[in-house]
Each structure stands twice: as C-alpha cells, then as structure tokens.
C-alpha cells in the first residue's frame, strides 16, 4: 500500500516538473516572437 502511494506522489512530481519545463519553453518561444515590455503598455491604449 505504501509503495502505491509513493509511486503516485512520484508521478505527480514528475508531471509537475514536465509542465514547468513545457511552460518555460513556451515562455521562451513567446519572448522570441514578441516585443518585450511594449506588449503590456499597448493593451490598454489600443482598446480606447
């Protein structure tokens, strides 16, 4: 029973680590194609 719980916990940790890595890759890709800092400033101004 203990082994199953440990395995589940380990799987959750592994999935979370993979998610973090994937999100980090996506963030890096987005930074490549977007202009830094300008994006946030222009969102509010363009709606007016």
mmCIF file of the N, C-alpha and C atoms, coordinates in Angstrom:
data_MODEL
# 
_entry.id   MODEL 
# 
loop_
_atom_site.group_PDB 
_atom_site.id 
_atom_site.type_symbol 
_atom_site.label_atom_id 
_atom_site.label_alt_id 
_atom_site.label_comp_id 
_atom_site.label_asym_id 
_atom_site.label_entity_id 
_atom_site.label_seq_id 
_atom_site.pdbx_PDB_ins_code 
_atom_site.Cartn_x 
_atom_site.Cartn_y 
_atom_site.Cartn_z 
_atom_site.occupancy 
_atom_site.B_iso_or_equiv 
_atom_site.pdbx_formal_charge 
_atom_site.auth_seq_id 
_atom_site.auth_comp_id 
_atom_site.auth_asym_id 
_atom_site.auth_atom_id 
_atom_site.pdbx_PDB_model_num 
ATOM 1   N N  . UNK A 1 1  ? 0.835  -1.211 0.000   1.00 0.00 ? 1  UNK A N  1 
ATOM 2   C CA . UNK A 1 1  ? 0.000  0.000  0.000   1.00 0.00 ? 1  UNK A CA 1 
ATOM 3   C C  . UNK A 1 1  ? 0.870  1.262  0.000   1.00 0.00 ? 1  UNK A C  1 
ATOM 4   N N  . UNK A 1 2  ? 1.893  1.243  0.830   1.00 0.00 ? 2  UNK A N  1 
ATOM 5   C CA . UNK A 1 2  ? 2.809  2.387  0.911   1.00 0.00 ? 2  UNK A CA 1 
ATOM 6   C C  . UNK A 1 2  ? 3.492  2.619  -0.444  1.00 0.00 ? 2  UNK A C  1 
ATOM 7   N N  . UNK A 1 3  ? 3.868  1.550  -1.104  1.00 0.00 ? 3  UNK A N  1 
ATOM 8   C CA . UNK A 1 3  ? 4.557  1.629  -2.401  1.00 0.00 ? 3  UNK A CA 1 
ATOM 9   C C  . UNK A 1 3  ? 3.675  2.356  -3.424  1.00 0.00 ? 3  UNK A C  1 
ATOM 10  N N  . UNK A 1 4  ? 2.388  2.038  -3.442  1.00 0.00 ? 4  UNK A N  1 
ATOM 11  C CA . UNK A 1 4  ? 1.459  2.661  -4.396  1.00 0.00 ? 4  UNK A CA 1 
ATOM 12  C C  . UNK A 1 4  ? 1.383  4.172  -4.143  1.00 0.00 ? 4  UNK A C  1 
ATOM 13  N N  . UNK A 1 5  ? 1.267  4.554  -2.878  1.00 0.00 ? 5  UNK A N  1 
ATOM 14  C CA . UNK A 1 5  ? 1.184  5.978  -2.531  1.00 0.00 ? 5  UNK A CA 1 
ATOM 15  C C  . UNK A 1 5  ? 2.455  6.704  -2.974  1.00 0.00 ? 5  UNK A C  1 
ATOM 16  N N  . UNK A 1 6  ? 3.607  6.104  -2.688  1.00 0.00 ? 6  UNK A N  1 
ATOM 17  C CA . UNK A 1 6  ? 4.884  6.714  -3.076  1.00 0.00 ? 6  UNK A CA 1 
ATOM 18  C C  . UNK A 1 6  ? 4.980  6.871  -4.593  1.00 0.00 ? 6  UNK A C  1 
ATOM 19  N N  . UNK A 1 7  ? 4.531  5.855  -5.320  1.00 0.00 ? 7  UNK A N  1 
ATOM 20  C CA . UNK A 1 7  ? 4.570  5.896  -6.788  1.00 0.00 ? 7  UNK A CA 1 
ATOM 21  C C  . UNK A 1 7  ? 3.677  7.008  -7.316  1.00 0.00 ? 7  UNK A C  1 
ATOM 22  N N  . UNK A 1 8  ? 2.478  7.127  -6.741  1.00 0.00 ? 8  UNK A N  1 
ATOM 23  C CA . UNK A 1 8  ? 1.554  8.193  -7.142  1.00 0.00 ? 8  UNK A CA 1 
ATOM 24  C C  . UNK A 1 8  ? 2.177  9.560  -6.914  1.00 0.00 ? 8  UNK A C  1 
ATOM 25  N N  . UNK A 1 9  ? 2.756  9.738  -5.735  1.00 0.00 ? 9  UNK A N  1 
ATOM 26  C CA . UNK A 1 9  ? 3.386  11.013 -5.387  1.00 0.00 ? 9  UNK A CA 1 
ATOM 27  C C  . UNK A 1 9  ? 4.511  11.326 -6.380  1.00 0.00 ? 9  UNK A C  1 
ATOM 28  N N  . UNK A 1 10 ? 5.312  10.299 -6.677  1.00 0.00 ? 10 UNK A N  1 
ATOM 29  C CA . UNK A 1 10 ? 6.426  10.469 -7.612  1.00 0.00 ? 10 UNK A CA 1 
ATOM 30  C C  . UNK A 1 10 ? 5.918  10.854 -8.996  1.00 0.00 ? 10 UNK A C  1 
ATOM 31  N N  . UNK A 1 11 ? 4.824  10.207 -9.434  1.00 0.00 ? 11 UNK A N  1 
ATOM 32  C CA . UNK A 1 11 ? 4.247  10.522 -10.752 1.00 0.00 ? 11 UNK A CA 1 
ATOM 33  C C  . UNK A 1 11 ? 3.757  11.962 -10.792 1.00 0.00 ? 11 UNK A C  1 
ATOM 34  N N  . UNK A 1 12 ? 3.092  12.422 -9.724  1.00 0.00 ? 12 UNK A N  1 
ATOM 35  C CA . UNK A 1 12 ? 2.596  13.799 -9.657  1.00 0.00 ? 12 UNK A CA 1 
ATOM 36  C C  . UNK A 1 12 ? 3.770  14.771 -9.755  1.00 0.00 ? 12 UNK A C  1 
ATOM 37  N N  . UNK A 1 13 ? 4.832  14.477 -9.033  1.00 0.00 ? 13 UNK A N  1 
ATOM 38  C CA . UNK A 1 13 ? 6.032  15.333 -9.064  1.00 0.00 ? 13 UNK A CA 1 
ATOM 39  C C  . UNK A 1 13 ? 6.608  15.379 -10.474 1.00 0.00 ? 13 UNK A C  1 
ATOM 40  N N  . UNK A 1 14 ? 6.711  14.218 -11.113 1.00 0.00 ? 14 UNK A N  1 
ATOM 41  C CA . UNK A 1 14 ? 7.276  14.160 -12.463 1.00 0.00 ? 14 UNK A CA 1 
ATOM 42  C C  . UNK A 1 14 ? 6.422  14.955 -13.454 1.00 0.00 ? 14 UNK A C  1 
ATOM 43  N N  . UNK A 1 15 ? 5.089  14.822 -13.346 1.00 0.00 ? 15 UNK A N  1 
ATOM 44  C CA . UNK A 1 15 ? 4.175  15.541 -14.239 1.00 0.00 ? 15 UNK A CA 1 
ATOM 45  C C  . UNK A 1 15 ? 4.330  17.046 -14.021 1.00 0.00 ? 15 UNK A C  1 
ATOM 46  N N  . UNK A 1 16 ? 4.409  17.461 -12.772 1.00 0.00 ? 16 UNK A N  1 
ATOM 47  C CA . UNK A 1 16 ? 4.566  18.886 -12.469 1.00 0.00 ? 16 UNK A CA 1 
ATOM 48  C C  . UNK A 1 16 ? 5.877  19.433 -13.020 1.00 0.00 ? 16 UNK A C  1 
ATOM 49  N N  . UNK A 1 17 ? 6.946  18.652 -12.892 1.00 0.00 ? 17 UNK A N  1 
ATOM 50  C CA . UNK A 1 17 ? 8.246  19.076 -13.422 1.00 0.00 ? 17 UNK A CA 1 
ATOM 51  C C  . UNK A 1 17 ? 8.169  19.228 -14.940 1.00 0.00 ? 17 UNK A C  1 
ATOM 52  N N  . UNK A 1 18 ? 7.497  18.285 -15.601 1.00 0.00 ? 18 UNK A N  1 
ATOM 53  C CA . UNK A 1 18 ? 7.364  18.330 -17.053 1.00 0.00 ? 18 UNK A CA 1 
ATOM 54  C C  . UNK A 1 18 ? 6.566  19.559 -17.468 1.00 0.00 ? 18 UNK A C  1 
ATOM 55  N N  . UNK A 1 19 ? 5.483  19.831 -16.737 1.00 0.00 ? 19 UNK A N  1 
ATOM 56  C CA . UNK A 1 19 ? 4.646  21.019 -17.007 1.00 0.00 ? 19 UNK A CA 1 
ATOM 57  C C  . UNK A 1 19 ? 5.480  22.285 -16.898 1.00 0.00 ? 19 UNK A C  1 
ATOM 58  N N  . UNK A 1 20 ? 6.274  22.384 -15.828 1.00 0.00 ? 20 UNK A N  1 
ATOM 59  C CA . UNK A 1 20 ? 7.128  23.563 -15.619 1.00 0.00 ? 20 UNK A CA 1 
ATOM 60  C C  . UNK A 1 20 ? 8.068  23.751 -16.802 1.00 0.00 ? 20 UNK A C  1 
ATOM 61  N N  . UNK A 1 21 ? 8.684  22.649 -17.241 1.00 0.00 ? 21 UNK A N  1 
ATOM 62  C CA . UNK A 1 21 ? 9.629  22.708 -18.349 1.00 0.00 ? 21 UNK A CA 1 
ATOM 63  C C  . UNK A 1 21 ? 8.934  23.153 -19.629 1.00 0.00 ? 21 UNK A C  1 
ATOM 64  N N  . UNK A 1 22 ? 7.745  22.602 -19.873 1.00 0.00 ? 22 UNK A N  1 
ATOM 65  C CA . UNK A 1 22 ? 6.996  22.944 -21.085 1.00 0.00 ? 22 UNK A CA 1 
ATOM 66  C C  . UNK A 1 22 ? 6.600  24.423 -21.052 1.00 0.00 ? 22 UNK A C  1 
ATOM 67  N N  . UNK A 1 23 ? 6.103  24.874 -19.908 1.00 0.00 ? 23 UNK A N  1 
ATOM 68  C CA . UNK A 1 23 ? 5.704  26.288 -19.778 1.00 0.00 ? 23 UNK A CA 1 
ATOM 69  C C  . UNK A 1 23 ? 6.907  27.211 -19.985 1.00 0.00 ? 23 UNK A C  1 
ATOM 70  N N  . UNK A 1 24 ? 8.056  26.794 -19.472 1.00 0.00 ? 24 UNK A N  1 
ATOM 71  C CA . UNK A 1 24 ? 9.290  27.577 -19.637 1.00 0.00 ? 24 UNK A CA 1 
ATOM 72  C C  . UNK A 1 24 ? 9.659  27.673 -21.115 1.00 0.00 ? 24 UNK A C  1 
ATOM 73  N N  . UNK A 1 25 ? 9.549  26.562 -21.837 1.00 0.00 ? 25 UNK A N  1 
ATOM 74  C CA . UNK A 1 25 ? 9.838  26.556 -23.280 1.00 0.00 ? 25 UNK A CA 1 
ATOM 75  C C  . UNK A 1 25 ? 8.884  27.472 -24.027 1.00 0.00 ? 25 UNK A C  1 
ATOM 76  N N  . UNK A 1 26 ? 7.584  27.399 -23.684 1.00 0.00 ? 26 UNK A N  1 
ATOM 77  C CA . UNK A 1 26 ? 6.572  28.242 -24.338 1.00 0.00 ? 26 UNK A CA 1 
ATOM 78  C C  . UNK A 1 26 ? 6.892  29.704 -24.082 1.00 0.00 ? 26 UNK A C  1 
ATOM 79  N N  . UNK A 1 27 ? 7.261  30.041 -22.847 1.00 0.00 ? 27 UNK A N  1 
ATOM 80  C CA . UNK A 1 27 ? 7.588  31.422 -22.499 1.00 0.00 ? 27 UNK A CA 1 
ATOM 81  C C  . UNK A 1 27 ? 8.777  31.917 -23.322 1.00 0.00 ? 27 UNK A C  1 
ATOM 82  N N  . UNK A 1 28 ? 9.794  31.077 -23.464 1.00 0.00 ? 28 UNK A N  1 
ATOM 83  C CA . UNK A 1 28 ? 10.974 31.439 -24.261 1.00 0.00 ? 28 UNK A CA 1 
ATOM 84  C C  . UNK A 1 28 ? 10.594 31.675 -25.714 1.00 0.00 ? 28 UNK A C  1 
ATOM 85  N N  . UNK A 1 29 ? 9.750  30.809 -26.266 1.00 0.00 ? 29 UNK A N  1 
ATOM 86  C CA . UNK A 1 29 ? 9.300  30.963 -27.661 1.00 0.00 ? 29 UNK A CA 1 
ATOM 87  C C  . UNK A 1 29 ? 8.521  32.266 -27.827 1.00 0.00 ? 29 UNK A C  1 
ATOM 88  N N  . UNK A 1 30 ? 7.631  32.557 -26.871 1.00 0.00 ? 30 UNK A N  1 
ATOM 89  C CA . UNK A 1 30 ? 6.827  33.780 -26.946 1.00 0.00 ? 30 UNK A CA 1 
ATOM 90  C C  . UNK A 1 30 ? 7.702  35.024 -26.893 1.00 0.00 ? 30 UNK A C  1 
ATOM 91  N N  . UNK A 1 31 ? 8.733  34.996 -26.053 1.00 0.00 ? 31 UNK A N  1 
ATOM 92  C CA . UNK A 1 31 ? 9.638  36.146 -25.936 1.00 0.00 ? 31 UNK A CA 1 
ATOM 93  C C  . UNK A 1 31 ? 10.376 36.387 -27.246 1.00 0.00 ? 31 UNK A C  1 
ATOM 94  N N  . UNK A 1 32 ? 10.692 35.307 -27.949 1.00 0.00 ? 32 UNK A N  1 
ATOM 95  C CA . UNK A 1 32 ? 11.386 35.424 -29.235 1.00 0.00 ? 32 UNK A CA 1 
ATOM 96  C C  . UNK A 1 32 ? 10.553 36.209 -30.241 1.00 0.00 ? 32 UNK A C  1 
ATOM 97  N N  . UNK A 1 33 ? 9.233  35.931 -30.273 1.00 0.00 ? 33 UNK A N  1 
ATOM 98  C CA . UNK A 1 33 ? 8.376  36.495 -31.310 1.00 0.00 ? 33 UNK A CA 1 
ATOM 99  C C  . UNK A 1 33 ? 7.663  37.781 -30.888 1.00 0.00 ? 33 UNK A C  1 
ATOM 100 N N  . UNK A 1 34 ? 7.720  38.142 -29.607 1.00 0.00 ? 34 UNK A N  1 
ATOM 101 C CA . UNK A 1 34 ? 7.037  39.351 -29.152 1.00 0.00 ? 34 UNK A CA 1 
ATOM 102 C C  . UNK A 1 34 ? 8.052  40.417 -28.752 1.00 0.00 ? 34 UNK A C  1 
ATOM 103 N N  . UNK A 1 35 ? 7.619  41.666 -28.779 1.00 0.00 ? 35 UNK A N  1 
ATOM 104 C CA . UNK A 1 35 ? 8.494  42.759 -28.388 1.00 0.00 ? 35 UNK A CA 1 
ATOM 105 C C  . UNK A 1 35 ? 8.380  42.946 -26.880 1.00 0.00 ? 35 UNK A C  1 
ATOM 106 N N  . UNK A 1 36 ? 9.490  42.882 -26.160 1.00 0.00 ? 36 UNK A N  1 
ATOM 107 C CA . UNK A 1 36 ? 9.437  42.959 -24.694 1.00 0.00 ? 36 UNK A CA 1 
ATOM 108 C C  . UNK A 1 36 ? 8.902  44.298 -24.184 1.00 0.00 ? 36 UNK A C  1 
ATOM 109 N N  . UNK A 1 37 ? 8.124  44.259 -23.115 1.00 0.00 ? 37 UNK A N  1 
ATOM 110 C CA . UNK A 1 37 ? 7.570  45.399 -22.382 1.00 0.00 ? 37 UNK A CA 1 
ATOM 111 C C  . UNK A 1 37 ? 6.536  46.210 -23.173 1.00 0.00 ? 37 UNK A C  1 
ATOM 112 N N  . UNK A 1 38 ? 6.711  46.404 -24.454 1.00 0.00 ? 38 UNK A N  1 
ATOM 113 C CA . UNK A 1 38 ? 5.756  47.190 -25.236 1.00 0.00 ? 38 UNK A CA 1 
ATOM 114 C C  . UNK A 1 38 ? 4.371  46.552 -25.222 1.00 0.00 ? 38 UNK A C  1 
ATOM 115 N N  . UNK A 1 39 ? 4.319  45.221 -25.234 1.00 0.00 ? 39 UNK A N  1 
ATOM 116 C CA . UNK A 1 39 ? 3.058  44.483 -25.287 1.00 0.00 ? 39 UNK A CA 1 
ATOM 117 C C  . UNK A 1 39 ? 2.102  44.922 -24.160 1.00 0.00 ? 39 UNK A C  1 
ATOM 118 N N  . UNK A 1 40 ? 2.595  44.937 -22.934 1.00 0.00 ? 40 UNK A N  1 
ATOM 119 C CA . UNK A 1 40 ? 1.751  45.276 -21.784 1.00 0.00 ? 40 UNK A CA 1 
ATOM 120 C C  . UNK A 1 40 ? 1.237  46.713 -21.872 1.00 0.00 ? 40 UNK A C  1 
ATOM 121 N N  . UNK A 1 41 ? 2.075  47.638 -22.273 1.00 0.00 ? 41 UNK A N  1 
ATOM 122 C CA . UNK A 1 41 ? 1.683  49.050 -22.337 1.00 0.00 ? 41 UNK A CA 1 
ATOM 123 C C  . UNK A 1 41 ? 0.608  49.285 -23.394 1.00 0.00 ? 41 UNK A C  1 
ATOM 124 N N  . UNK A 1 42 ? 0.703  48.580 -24.515 1.00 0.00 ? 42 UNK A N  1 
ATOM 125 C CA . UNK A 1 42 ? -0.199 48.842 -25.638 1.00 0.00 ? 42 UNK A CA 1 
ATOM 126 C C  . UNK A 1 42 ? -1.586 48.225 -25.483 1.00 0.00 ? 42 UNK A C  1 
ATOM 127 N N  . UNK A 1 43 ? -1.738 47.234 -24.629 1.00 0.00 ? 43 UNK A N  1 
ATOM 128 C CA . UNK A 1 43 ? -3.045 46.562 -24.492 1.00 0.00 ? 43 UNK A CA 1 
ATOM 129 C C  . UNK A 1 43 ? -4.110 47.576 -24.059 1.00 0.00 ? 43 UNK A C  1 
ATOM 130 N N  . UNK A 1 44 ? -3.828 48.353 -23.031 1.00 0.00 ? 44 UNK A N  1 
ATOM 131 C CA . UNK A 1 44 ? -4.792 49.337 -22.523 1.00 0.00 ? 44 UNK A CA 1 
ATOM 132 C C  . UNK A 1 44 ? -5.037 50.461 -23.515 1.00 0.00 ? 44 UNK A C  1 
ATOM 133 N N  . UNK A 1 45 ? -4.005 50.948 -24.157 1.00 0.00 ? 45 UNK A N  1 
ATOM 134 C CA . UNK A 1 45 ? -4.108 52.093 -25.073 1.00 0.00 ? 45 UNK A CA 1 
ATOM 135 C C  . UNK A 1 45 ? -4.903 51.741 -26.335 1.00 0.00 ? 45 UNK A C  1 
ATOM 136 N N  . UNK A 1 46 ? -4.728 50.533 -26.845 1.00 0.00 ? 46 UNK A N  1 
ATOM 137 C CA . UNK A 1 46 ? -5.392 50.153 -28.094 1.00 0.00 ? 46 UNK A CA 1 
ATOM 138 C C  . UNK A 1 46 ? -6.903 50.020 -27.928 1.00 0.00 ? 46 UNK A C  1 
ATOM 139 N N  . UNK A 1 47 ? -7.373 49.678 -26.724 1.00 0.00 ? 47 UNK A N  1 
ATOM 140 C CA . UNK A 1 47 ? -8.805 49.488 -26.500 1.00 0.00 ? 47 UNK A CA 1 
ATOM 141 C C  . UNK A 1 47 ? -9.561 50.821 -26.503 1.00 0.00 ? 47 UNK A C  1 
ATOM 142 N N  . UNK A 1 48 ? -8.889 51.913 -26.168 1.00 0.00 ? 48 UNK A N  1 
ATOM 143 C CA . UNK A 1 48 ? -9.551 53.233 -26.156 1.00 0.00 ? 48 UNK A CA 1 
ATOM 144 C C  . UNK A 1 48 ? -9.778 53.662 -27.570 1.00 0.00 ? 48 UNK A C  1 
# 
